[in-house]
């Protein structure tokens, strides 16, 4: 059954498609909604999120053994991010996790929830854990601050706070800028779990306090500007965490054995990720945006005409104009002008690179110290 948010009945709501289907893409003015979201005067309906719960006394130690993250000591109300990887170290699931003292709540993309719950259930063995896919019962409201206006609404769930871009304990930055200059600092992010049948009441409570609704387009534009990767967009069947700077928040380099750890360690210590995440500042003269998957080419030089990457996300930012995230080959020079091919014949977008993952990231063994930000 496809989820449909009750907030789609609000005036001006235009439903999103693709991965965000079931919620409003916008409520009439995506740019205005984006500005209100930045200023803390709006909340975004992200109820397309999948929600999986894990209960039982062994839940946190069990999730630690399965994942890339150390969550065994996660305190009630504390948030983290974890990855579940393939044997080859490729990203299979990226989960936001918050524990309330009795239940670990995992927030994922809608398409991931069923598969994640089934896989976790298959891994229980004799441990004291229970897994449930409760996506239909819960909605999610996102904002750049904690929504205290929801405090009087009974039955709300916990709040997840995005650790991005701070380097988590055991994490490592692959970014080309130090943490104190990371654009993600301009986007603190909080996701509040609300019973699906109380979303209307939650919106009314927010509205009464002067907090409007923003669509998923506004939230996604802020995510892109913060260099925040999203599963299903920045990832594909080959993606490894290093390429997306996910070692900073979702991987604990000093924890014990887990599936995919060999690749994590080998690339980090001895190699380089084959691709890297970049942000693109796009020429806005076309008044359109390239589609996800649009090919990226060098604009000049001997490599012109040879594809070096693909667009993974694109948005119209309220200040920067058209921007995108893209995955490119590591060998692509950071100062190389790029172009993006549009869907229409002859449609081309000029693109200036902004380096996210440094080309020299990885191979930390015998590397001089101080080049990239190390684990804490």
N, C-alpha and C positions, 0 to 999 in steps of 0.2 A: 504494500500500500504506500503510495507516494504522499509525503507529508505536505500539508498546506497550512501555513500559519494563519491564525485568525486575524493577524494584523494586516493581511492583504485586503481586508474590508475597509481599512482606513482611507480617508479621502486622498486621492492622488496616487495611490499605490499602483505601481507597474511591476508585475511579477518578473523575477529574474529567470534566466534559463541555465542550462548546463548544471554544473556542480552546485549552484546556488538556488536551484529551482525550489519553489515552495515558500520563498520569502520575497519581499519587495526588493527589486533592484534600486528603486528610488521612489520618492513620494512627490515627484514633480520637478525637483530642482536639485540634481546630484551635487553640483558645485556648492550651493548654499548649504546643503546637508553636510558636506565635507567640512566646511568651515565651522559649522555648529558643533560637529563631532570633535574637532580639534580643540575648540574652546570649552568643551565639557558641557555643552548645552544640548546635546543629543545623544541618543543611544541607538545602536544598530541591531536590527533583528537578524540574528545568525542562527536561527532555529533549524537550518538545514544541517547543523552539526549532528553527527552520530554520538550517542552517549552509551557507554558500556560501564557497568558497575562490577566491582570485585569485592566481595565480603568474605569474612572469616579471619581468624587470628593469624594465618600464615600469608595474608595477601601481599604485604609489602616486601617481605623477604623473597617470596615467590616471584613477584614482578622484577625484583632486582636480579635474580638468577637468569631470567629469560631475556632481559633487555640490556641496552647499552648504558643505562643510568643506575646510580646508586640511590634507591628510594627506601631502603630498609628503615632508615631513621627519620622518614618524613613525618613531621609533626602535624597535628590536626590544623587545617587551614593553610598549610604550606603548599606551594605549587612547584611543579617541576615539568620537564619535558623528557620523554624517553622514546627510543627507537627500537623496533623489532626488525632484525635484519635477516637476510638470507645467509646461507653458508658462505656465499661469495662476498658478503658485506654490503649487499645492495639493500636499499631501503624498502621494506615491505609495509610497515606501519609507523606513523609518527603520531604519538599520543600526548596530549596535554593531560597532566595528572594532578589531582588535588585530593587529599584524604581528609575526611571529617571526623576521624577517630574510630569509626566502625566500618566505613565504606570507602574504597578507592574509586574515584570517578575518573573515567578516561574519556576525554573529548576528542573526537576524530572527524574526518570527513565522512559525510553521509554514506558514501559508497564503501567505506572501510568497516563500518560498524558490524555488519553481519559476519563478514569473514574474520574480523578480529575476535568477536565473541566465540565463534565456533573454534578457532584455533586455540584460544586460551582454554576453552572448556576441554579440548583434547589433551591439554598438557597438565591437567590437575593431578592425575595419578592418585596418590593417597593423601595428598595435602588437604588441609582444612580451608578450602576456598570454594566460593560459589560465584559463577559468572553469569551476568544477564545483560542482554541488549535491551535497554530501556529508552531507546531513541524516540519512540512514539509518545512517551509520557512526559518528555522534557523539552522545553525550549531554551534558547540561549540569547541573552542580550549582551552586546559588547559596547564598551565605552573606554575613554581614555582615563577614567577615574573610577573609584569605587562608587557604586550607585546607592548611597545611603537612603535615597528616597524609597527603596524597596524594603527597608527594615520593617515597616509595619505590615507588610504583605505576608500572611501566614503560609507556611509550607515551602518556602523557597529553599533551594539547595545551596551548596557552597559556591564560592567564587574562585575562579582560577585567575591568577595573575601571571602574565607572560614574563618569563625571565629575560627575554631578548631585550637589549643586546648585551646584557651583563654576562661576564664569563662565569659560569657555574663552577662550584668546587669540582676539581678534576677535569675541567674543560680546557680548551685551547682555542685561541683566536686565529683564524686564517685570513682575517680582514686586512686590507691594505692601510687601514687607519687605526690609531689607538682607540681604546674603549671610550675615552672621554671626548672623542670627536666623531663617534659613530652616530649617524643620523637616526638610528633607532631610539636614541635617548629622547628624541622629540615626540615619540609615540609610546608612552606608557600604555599598557593595554590590559583590560580586565574583562573577563567573561563570566556572567552571572547565570546560574542554572535556575530556571523558573518552571514550575509545572506548566505543561502545554495548555491546560485548560484555565490557567491564570494569566496568560500573556496579555489578554485584554485588560485585566485588572492592573497588571504591572504598567502597561502603557498609560492607563488613566492616572495612576499614581504619579508617574513621571510627568505627564502633561500638566497635572495640577501644580507641580513644582517648577514649571517652566522648562522642562526637558522634552524636546521634540524627538521624533523618530527619524532615523537616517537609514538609507538603503544599503544593501550590500556593496554597491558600487563605491560609495563613500568610504566604507571600511577597507575595501580592497586597495583603493588609491593610497591610503595612508600606509597600508602594509607594504606596498611596492616601494614607496618613498623611504620606508624604514629598512629596506633590503631584507625583509622577512620572507624566507622561502615557504611555499605552501605545497603540501603533497598533492599530486595530481596535476600540478602546474609546473613547478620547478623540477619535479621528479619525473623520471621515466623508468623503464625496466632496468636501466643500467646505472641509475644514480647511486652514488656513495656519499656519505655525510660530508666528507672533506670538500667536495665540489661546491657545497652550498653554505659553508661556514657553520655547519650544524655541530661541529665539535665544541663550539663555544657554549651551547646550552643543553645539548641532548646526549652527550657522550662523556662518561667518566673514564679517563684514560688509565686510572689506577685500580679499577674494580676487577673482580674475578672473571672467570671464563664465561662467555656467552656466545651464542651463535653469531658468526660474522666478525668476532674479535680479531682473528688473524689478519683479515684485510685492513681493519682499522689500524692495527699496530704497524703492519708492513708499510702501508702507504705513508703513515705519519712519520715513521722513523727512517725509512729507507728510500721512499719514492716521492712522487708528486701525483696529485689527482689529475686524470687525463683531461678534464674539462674544468671550467671555472664560471662562477656566477658573475655577471656584470649588470650594471644599470645602464639604460640607454636614455639619453635626452634626445627626443625625437623632434624633427622639423614639423611644426604644426600647420604648415600652409595647406595641407590636404584636408584639414578639418575632419579627419577620420583617424581611427587607430588601427594598427595592424592586428590581424587575428592571431590568437595563440597558435603556435606552430609555424608562423611565417619564417622563411629562411633569412639568415643574416649573411651578408657578403662583405668583403673588403670593398671600400669605395674606390681605392686607387692601388697602383702598384702591380707587380707581377701576379699577385693572387686574386686580382679582380675577376669576379665571375665564379670563383670557387667557394662554395658554402663553408662557413666557419662555425655556424651555430644556428640557433633558432630562438624565436621569441617565446617566452613562457607565460608572461603576464603583461598586460598593458592597461593603462588608465589615463584619464585626464585629471591631472592634479590641480587643485585650486590655485596654487601659486606657481608651480613649475611648468604647467602646461602638459603636453603629452609625454608620458614617460613609460618605460617598459623594463622588465627584467628579461635577461636572456642567458642561455647557456652557450658558451663558446669554447673552442679548443684552447687548451692551455698555451699553445704556441702562438696564439693571436697576440700581437704586440698591443700593450695597453693604450698606446697613443695612436693606434691605427683608426682612421675614419671608417665608419661602416655605413652600409645601407641595408634596409629591410625591404623585401619584396612584398607588396600587397597582394590582395586577392584579385583585383582587377588587372587586366592586361596593361602593362606599362606603369602601374602604380608603384612608386618607390618612395621610401621615407629615408632621408638622411638621418644618421644617428651618431651622436658623440658618446663614446664609452666613458663610464665612471667605474673604476675598478672596485669590485667588492672583494672577491677572493684574489689574493696576490698570486701572480704567476709562479713565484718561488716558494709558495706555501708547501709544507711537507719536508721530508728528508731532514728531520731535526737532529738526527745522530751526527755528531761532529760539526754541526752548524754553529757558527759564532753566536753567542747569546745576544739577546736584545733586538733581534730582527723582527720577530713576531712575538705576540703576547703568549706566554706559556701558562701551564696549569697552576691552579692555586691549591 
